[in-house]
């Protein structure tokens, strides 16, 4: 903004910054805006015909905040009008421009989904982390999380999303999809994600999550017996990978009167201390960003959003580790 308004001057005298403003400032500093704009630019309307377009950066900033705060199209529009921190992040001056309306954001999101921009952004973040030397190689942690779909059947056919399916976890049934993730065993950054219906077993997607230079794979007890799976046995590289899978707790019990060291538990604890790193990214996506239920119909639309969310989760972990300068210098 070229000129400070009375609101800017008044707001600059506040005693402290709230968590929302701190988060938006952190993300504003670490995101390579110019490069991300160039990724979208070839697919963005020129504005020579039809309705005049808004700037790519303005729309991208609005879309990212929609993902980070898990808001609907109309809700993020209202939130920007209501929140000074969001307006600063958008670089909007209401004397010159207004917030893009919900319809404009909807069309922008459809463009991102159609051209699979989420995958390109996720790949760009990982490439920059790798170029900065912030990702280790040689080991991957595999895990999956269930994303429940809305129970509503208010659609044209009065049916639930046909791409979502039902599965049981513990004593509870879920209807939705599953996100499978491969995380770097050294740093915890997510390097690969895939999406399936909820009834697809975790093991079935493991071969898509292991990198070519991985020698070790960590996983929870849901991956027991993975060495016998056809995709593993029939792949030359995966056959040689060492799978360090946690055993079920019931298989390593000891008598109450046993006074010695349970070495089996010690070994499992060491496995878990590595494997738990993947949970941090899930925590950011499902708790901080609040994306616990699918927002759209169809796996592809939701995966476009998950690509943005896990790319953002990697950026959050990178910034919190104090690696912003190293990341931004690795363009």
C-alpha positions in Angstrom: 0.0 0.0 0.0 1.5 3.3 -1.1 0.0 5.6 1.6 -0.8 4.9 5.2 -4.4 5.5 6.3 -5.6 6.5 9.7 -6.5 2.8 10.4 -2.9 1.8 9.5 -1.5 4.4 11.9 -3.9 3.4 14.7 -3.2 -0.3 14.2 0.6 0.2 14.3 0.3 1.4 17.9 -1.0 -1.9 19.2 0.8 -3.6 22.1 1.3 -7.0 20.5 0.6 -9.0 17.3 -2.0 -11.7 17.5 -1.3 -15.3 16.4 -3.1 -14.9 13.1 -0.9 -11.9 12.1 2.3 -13.6 13.2 1.3 -16.7 11.1 0.5 -14.6 8.0 3.7 -12.6 8.3 5.7 -15.9 8.6 4.1 -17.4 5.5 4.4 -14.1 3.6 8.2 -14.2 4.1 8.8 -17.8 3.2 6.5 -18.3 0.1 8.3 -17.7 -3.2 5.5 -15.5 -4.6 7.1 -14.6 -7.9 7.8 -18.2 -8.9 4.4 -19.4 -7.8 2.8 -16.7 -9.9 4.9 -17.8 -12.9 3.6 -21.4 -12.4 0.0 -20.2 -12.6 0.4 -17.5 -15.3 0.3 -19.7 -18.4 -3.1 -21.0 -17.4 -4.6 -17.7 -16.2 -7.0 -15.7 -18.4 -5.4 -12.7 -20.1 -8.5 -10.5 -19.4 -8.7 -9.3 -23.0 -12.2 -10.8 -23.3 -15.1 -10.9 -20.9 -14.9 -9.8 -17.3 -11.6 -8.0 -16.2 -9.4 -10.3 -14.2 -7.9 -9.7 -10.8 -4.1 -10.1 -10.3 -2.8 -13.7 -9.9 -1.0 -12.8 -6.6 -4.2 -11.3 -5.1 -6.2 -14.4 -6.0 -3.5 -16.8 -4.8 -3.2 -15.0 -1.4 -6.9 -15.2 -1.0 -7.0 -18.9 -1.9 -4.2 -19.8 0.4 -5.9 -18.0 3.4 -9.1 -19.9 2.5 -7.1 -23.2 2.9 -5.2 -22.1 6.0 -8.4 -21.0 7.9 -10.7 -23.6 6.3 -13.3 -21.1 5.2 -16.0 -21.2 2.4 -15.8 -18.8 -0.5 -18.2 -16.3 1.0 -16.7 -16.7 4.5 -13.2 -15.9 3.4 -14.5 -12.8 1.5 -16.2 -11.6 4.7 -13.2 -12.5 6.9 -10.9 -10.3 4.8 -13.2 -7.3 5.1 -13.4 -8.0 8.9 -9.7 -8.8 9.6 -7.0 -6.1 9.4 -4.3 -8.8 9.4 -5.9 -10.6 6.4 -6.2 -7.3 4.5 -2.5 -6.6 5.1 -1.6 -10.1 3.8 -3.7 -9.4 0.7 -2.0 -6.1 0.1 -5.4 -4.4 -0.4 -6.1 -0.7 -0.1 -9.9 -0.3 0.0 -9.5 3.2 -1.4 -8.4 1.6 -4.7 -9.6 -2.0 -4.7 -12.1 -4.3 -3.0 -11.8 -7.9 -2.0 -12.5 -10.4 -4.9 -16.0 -11.8 -4.6 -16.8 -15.4 -3.9 -17.6 -16.2 -7.6 -14.2 -14.9 -8.7 -12.5 -17.1 -6.1 -14.6 -20.1 -7.2 -13.4 -19.7 -10.8 -9.8 -19.4 -9.7 -10.1 -22.6 -7.6 -11.6 -24.5 -10.5 -8.6 -23.3 -12.7 -6.1 -24.6 -10.0 -8.0 -28.0 -9.9 -8.2 -28.3 -13.7 -4.5 -27.6 -14.3 -3.3 -29.5 -11.2 -1.5 -26.5 -9.9 -1.5 -28.0 -6.4 0.8 -30.8 -7.5 3.1 -28.2 -9.1 3.2 -26.1 -6.0 3.9 -29.1 -3.7 6.7 -30.3 -6.0 8.2 -26.8 -6.0 8.3 -26.6 -2.2 10.0 -30.0 -2.0 12.5 -29.1 -4.8 13.5 -25.9 -2.8 13.8 -27.8 0.4 16.1 -30.3 -1.3 18.1 -27.6 -3.0 18.6 -25.9 0.4 19.9 -29.1 1.9 17.0 -29.3 4.3 15.8 -32.8 3.2 17.8 -36.0 4.0 17.6 -39.0 1.8 17.8 -42.7 2.4 14.7 -43.3 4.6 11.0 -42.7 4.4 8.2 -42.8 7.0 4.8 -44.0 5.6 1.5 -43.4 7.1 -2.1 -42.6 6.2 -5.0 -40.6 7.7 -8.7 -40.8 7.2 -10.6 -37.7 6.1 -14.3 -38.2 6.7 -16.8 -36.9 4.1 -19.8 -34.9 5.0 -22.9 -37.1 5.9 -25.1 -34.9 3.8 -26.7 -36.5 0.7 -28.2 -33.2 -0.7 -27.2 -33.6 -4.3 -28.8 -34.2 -7.6 -28.9 -37.9 -7.3 -29.7 -37.9 -3.5 -26.6 -40.1 -3.1 -23.3 -39.9 -1.3 -20.1 -39.2 -3.2 -19.4 -42.4 -5.2 -15.6 -42.0 -4.9 -15.8 -42.1 -1.1 -16.1 -45.4 0.8 -16.6 -46.7 4.3 -13.9 -48.1 6.6 -13.6 -49.1 10.2 -10.9 -47.8 12.5 -10.9 -49.1 16.0 -14.6 -49.4 17.0 -15.7 -46.5 14.8 -16.8 -46.4 11.1 -15.8 -43.6 8.8 -17.1 -42.7 5.3 -14.7 -40.7 3.2 -11.2 -40.8 1.7 -7.7 -41.5 2.9 -4.5 -39.5 2.4 -1.3 -41.6 2.2 1.9 -39.7 3.0 5.6 -40.4 2.7 7.8 -38.3 5.0 11.5 -37.9 5.0 12.8 -40.0 8.0 15.5 -37.4 8.9 13.5 -34.2 8.9 9.8 -35.1 8.8 9.0 -33.1 5.7 6.3 -34.7 3.5 7.8 -35.6 0.1 4.9 -37.6 -1.4 1.1 -37.8 -1.0 -1.6 -39.8 -2.7 -5.4 -40.0 -2.2 -7.7 -43.0 -2.3 -11.0 -44.1 -1.0 -11.1 -44.8 2.7 -11.4 -48.6 2.2 -8.1 -48.9 0.4 -5.5 -50.5 2.7 -2.5 -48.5 3.8 -0.1 -51.2 2.3 -1.6 -50.9 -1.2 -0.2 -47.4 -1.6 3.2 -47.9 0.0 5.0 -48.5 -3.3 3.9 -45.1 -4.4 5.4 -43.4 -1.4 8.9 -44.8 -1.4 11.7 -42.8 -3.1 14.2 -44.4 -5.5 17.1 -43.7 -3.0 15.3 -45.0 0.1 16.9 -47.9 1.9 14.8 -47.9 5.0 11.0 -47.5 5.5 9.3 -46.9 8.8 5.6 -47.6 9.5 3.1 -48.4 12.2 1.7 -51.9 12.9 -0.9 -51.4 10.0 2.0 -52.1 7.6 2.9 -55.5 9.1 3.5 -58.1 6.4 4.2 -55.5 3.8 7.2 -57.6 2.5 4.8 -60.2 1.3 2.8 -57.8 -0.9 3.0 -58.2 -4.6 4.0 -54.6 -5.4 7.0 -55.1 -3.0 8.0 -58.6 -4.0 7.9 -57.8 -7.7 9.9 -54.6 -7.5 13.7 -55.0 -7.5 14.4 -51.8 -5.5 11.6 -52.4 -2.9 12.7 -56.0 -2.3 16.0 -54.7 -1.0 14.4 -52.0 1.3 14.5 -52.7 5.0 11.0 -52.2 6.5 11.2 -51.3 10.1 7.5 -51.8 11.1 6.3 -51.4 14.6 4.9 -54.6 16.2 1.6 -54.6 17.9 1.8 -53.9 21.7 0.0 -57.1 22.5 2.9 -59.1 21.0 5.6 -57.7 23.4 3.9 -58.0 26.8 6.0 -59.3 29.7 4.9 -60.8 33.1 4.2 -58.3 35.9 6.9 -59.9 38.1 9.6 -59.5 35.4 12.4 -57.1 36.7 14.7 -57.0 33.7 14.8 -54.7 30.7 12.3 -55.5 27.9 14.6 -55.1 24.9 11.7 -55.6 22.5 10.0 -52.5 23.9 13.2 -50.6 23.7 13.5 -51.5 20.0 9.9 -50.5 19.3 10.4 -47.2 21.1 13.3 -46.4 18.8 11.2 -47.2 15.8 8.4 -45.0 17.1 10.7 -42.1 17.8 11.5 -41.9 14.1 8.0 -42.8 12.8 6.2 -40.2 14.9 7.7 -37.4 12.7 5.1 -37.9 10.1 2.4 -37.1 12.6 3.5 -33.5 12.9 2.5 -32.7 9.3 -0.9 -34.4 9.9 -1.3 -32.3 13.1 -0.8 -29.0 11.2 -3.2 -30.0 8.4 -6.0 -31.4 10.6 -5.7 -29.2 13.7 -4.0 -25.9 12.8 -5.6 -25.7 9.3 -8.7 -27.5 10.5 -9.2 -29.7 7.5 -10.7 -32.8 9.2 -13.5 -33.3 6.7 -13.6 -33.2 2.9 -14.8 -29.9 1.5 -15.6 -31.0 -2.1 -17.0 -34.0 -3.9 -14.5 -36.3 -5.6 -11.0 -37.2 -4.6 -9.2 -35.1 -7.2 -10.7 -31.8 -6.0 -9.8 -32.6 -2.4 -6.3 -33.7 -3.4 -5.6 -30.4 -5.1 -6.3 -28.8 -1.7 -4.2 -31.3 0.2 -1.3 -30.6 -2.1 -1.5 -26.9 -1.1 -2.0 -27.9 2.6 0.9 -30.2 2.8 3.1 -27.8 0.9 2.1 -25.2 3.5 2.7 -27.6 6.3 6.2 -28.1 5.1 6.7 -24.4 4.9 5.4 -24.0 8.5 7.8 -26.6 9.8 10.6 -25.0 7.9 9.9 -21.5 9.2 9.5 -22.7 12.8 12.9 -24.4 12.5 14.4 -21.1 11.6 15.2 -22.1 8.1 13.4 -19.4 6.2 16.5 -17.7 4.9 18.0 -21.0 3.7 14.7 -21.9 1.9 14.3 -18.6 0.2 17.9 -18.5 -1.0 17.5 -21.9 -2.7 15.5 -20.6 -5.7 
